[in-house]
């Protein structure tokens, strides 16, 4: 009887975590409603620094209430993630034991995983902010602030979920892969941290393919290394990566500041400062019957 109750409790907890991860990942992909235009003088507009901790509180509210806002169309993301997670959990112990035979890769895997540690990810966010502030580069400065915000959000979430699930790690003996055994395997903290910071960076520099490839490539390498380094199971890595992506995407889309062009129209800063591509607009005068196009190139 006790065993059945534990099984039911385990199933309910796992379903809750998977639903939670999928819900927030879905919300990150869903377009946010456009707010009514409100003109706020630049001098009176609060800075991201002054709203940093308040934004984190708002983020946490959105994260923990995300399952409540699911809709039927979200099944396009929810079902695949849920099925993939269930499939990996069913085979986690076998794949983890199989990976334990490759001891020669442990050192390399653990070196790679350092890039996803709290200290390394925090250093990346701090570097963006310091360099951006020193050089008056608003994009870099905002990248540092939002990356730090996403990192703190992900750390709060992963600590809470680890306390709830208590999954044993791959090298923890007979209880390995089991939940509610006092472990801290599910989800992967390095994966969620690396992906949350990488997603903010890739979103900020969406017009630079090399930056996106580098950011997501490093995050993917960190996530995989947690499995090959025998620190986590594949399902730990999948959920951690999905949640990290969702948190990073949400933070960017919610708190990203848009620049204004000379006409007061909001545009992405990358396009305003672009030197590669001109802006082409129609130019005509009905009375003079003159028609043509104007090319504007910002330097």
N, C-alpha and C positions, 0 to 999 in steps of 0.2 A: 504493500500500500504506500509506504514511504517512497519507494523507488518510483512508482507511478506519479506521485505528486511532484517529485523532483524533475521527472521528465517533462511534465506539463509546464512547470515553472521555467525550465530551460527553453522549451519551445516558445513560450510566450515572450521571454526575454529576447531571444534571437530574432523573432519576428519584429519585435519593437525596434531593435537596433537597425535591422535591415530596412524597415519601413522609414525610420528616421533618416538614415543615410540617403536612401533613394528620394525621399520627399525633398530634402534640402538640395540635392543635386538637380532635381527637376525644377525647383523654384529658381535656381541659378540660371537655368536655360530659358525660363519663361520671361517674355518681355515685361518689363515693369510698366505700370500705367503712367502715362505722361501727366505730371502735375500741372495745375493751372499756372500760367506764366505770372511770376511775381517779380517786379523790378526791385532789386535791393541794391542800394548804393555800395560800391566796392569798399568804401571806407568802413561801412557798418556791417559788412558781411563777416560773420565769425570765421576765424581761420580753422584749418583742420587740426592744428595743434590744440586750440582752445576747446574743441569739441571731441578730442580724441577719446577720452574715457566715457563720455556720454554716448558716443557712437558705438563703443564696445557693448554698453548696456543694451542699446537698441538692437545690435546684432544678435546678442544672446537671446533676446526675446523672440526674434525672427527665427533663429535656429531651432529653439526648443518647441516652438509652436508650429513649425513647418508641416508636420503630418496632418494638422487640422485643416490646412488649406489645399489639400490634394483634390484634384478633379479627375473625371474619367479619362480625359485625354492624356493625363500624366502617365497612364499605364504604358505608353510607348517607351518610357524610361524606367518605370517602376518594375515592370515584369521582367525584362532582360536582366536587370541588376539583381533582382531577387532570385531568379533562376540560377544565375551564375554563382551567386554567393552560396546558395543551397548546394549546388554541385561541388563547389570547392570544399565546403565544410564536410561533405560526405567522404571526401578523399584526402582531407588535410593530413591525417595521421600517416597515411601511406606515402604521400609525397614528401612529407617532412622526414620520415624515416629513410626514404630513398636518398634524399639530399644529404643526410648525415654521413653517407659513405664518401662524399667528396671533400675530405678534410683539406686538400691542397688549395681550395678556393676560399677558405674561411678568412684568411688574412686579407686578401684583396677585397672581398665583399665587405668586410668590416671597415676597411679604409674608405671605400666608396660611401658607405653609409654615414660617415662623419659629416658629409655635406648636408645631410638632412637633420642633424642634431639641432637642438634649440639654440645653442650658442652660435653655430655656423649660420643658420637661417637668420638669427637676430643680427649677426655681424653684417650680412648682406643687406638687410633692411637699413641698418644704421649707416652703412657706407653710402647707399643711395641718398639718404637724407642729408648727411654731412656734406657730401660732394655737391648735391643739388643746392643746398643753402649757401655754400661757399661760392659757387659759380653762378648763382641766381638762375639756375635751371629749374623752372617750376615743375616740369615733368618728372625729373629725377627726385626732386624733393617730395612730390606727392607720392611717387612710387615707394619711397622709403617709409612714409607715414602709413600708407594703406597696407604695405607688406607687414609692418609691425603690428598693425591692428588685426590683420588676418591671422598672424602668427599667435597673438594672444588669444583670439577667439578659438583657434584650433586647439591650443593647449588646454583651455578650460574644458572644451568638449571632450577631448581624448582622456583627460584625467577622470572626468565623471563616468565615461563609458567603461574605462578599465576597472573602476571601482564596482560598477554594476555587474559586469560579465565575469571578471576574475578568471580569465582563461589561462591555463598553464602553458608555458613556452615549450618549444620542441625538445629542449634538453633537460626537462624537469622530471624525467623518470617515468614511472608507471602512470602518472596522472597527466602526462603530456597531451595536449589538444583538448582536454576536458575543461568545461566551464565551472564556475563557482568552486574553484579549488585554491583560491588565494593568489592566482597568477596575475600577470599584467600584459598578456599578449594581444588581446583584442580591444580595439583595432591597433594598427601600427602607428605609433606616435611620430616616427621619422617620416613615414609616408604622408601623413596628414600635414605635417609641418612643411615638408618640401613642396608638396603640391599647392598648398595655400599661398606660399610666397611666390612660387613659380607662376601661378595663374595670375596674380596681380601684376607681375613684371611683364608677362606675355600680353596681358590685356592693355596695359599702359603703352607698350611698344608694339601695338597691333599692326603698324605699318612697316615693321622691320622683321622680315621673315627669319633672319639669322638669329635674332634675339628670341623669338618664339621657339625656334628649334632648340636652341641652347637651354632655355628655361625648362621646357617640357622634357627635353632629353635628360637633363640632370635629375629632374624629379623622378622620371621613370627609372633611371639607373639606381637611385637611392631606394626606391620602393622595392625593386627586384632584389637588390643586395640584402635587404632585411630577410628575405626568404632564403637566398643562397648562403647567407651568413648564419643560418639556423637561429635567428632571433624571433622570427614570426612565421606564420603559415600563410598560404596564398590568400585565403579569405580575409585574414587580418590586413594584408597589403591592399587588397581590392577595396575594402570598405574604407580604409584610411585614405587611399588615393581619391576615391569618389567624394568623400567628405571634404578633403582638402581642396579639391577643385571647386566644389560647391561653395565653400566658405570664401575662397579667394575671388571667385566670380561675383558672389553676392556683395562683398565689400567694395569691389571696384565699381560695380554698376550702381550701388547705392550712394557712395560717397565721392565718386570721381567728380572733379570740378572741371567745367568746360570753359574754355577761353572765349573771348568775344572779339569779333572783327571790328573794323572801324565803323561799320554801320550798326553795331549793337546786336548783330545776329550771332547766336551761339554756334560755334563750330568746334570740331576737335582740334586741339592745339597742333597735332602733327600735320594736319592739312594746311593750317594757317602758316606754319613756318616752313612748309615744304618748298624746296628749291628745284625739285625735279619736275613737278607737274603744274602747268598753268591752269587758271580758272577761266573757262570760256563762257561768255554770257552773250545773249542777243543784244544788238544795238540797232535801233531803228528810229526814224523820225517820219511820222505819217504825213505831216504837212509838206515837208521837203521831198517826200517819197524816196527817202534814203534807207536802205536796209543793209545789214551786215552783222558781223560779230566782233566782240571785243575780247582780247586776250590779256588777262591780268596775271602777272608772275610775281610772287612775293619772294624777296631776298632777305 
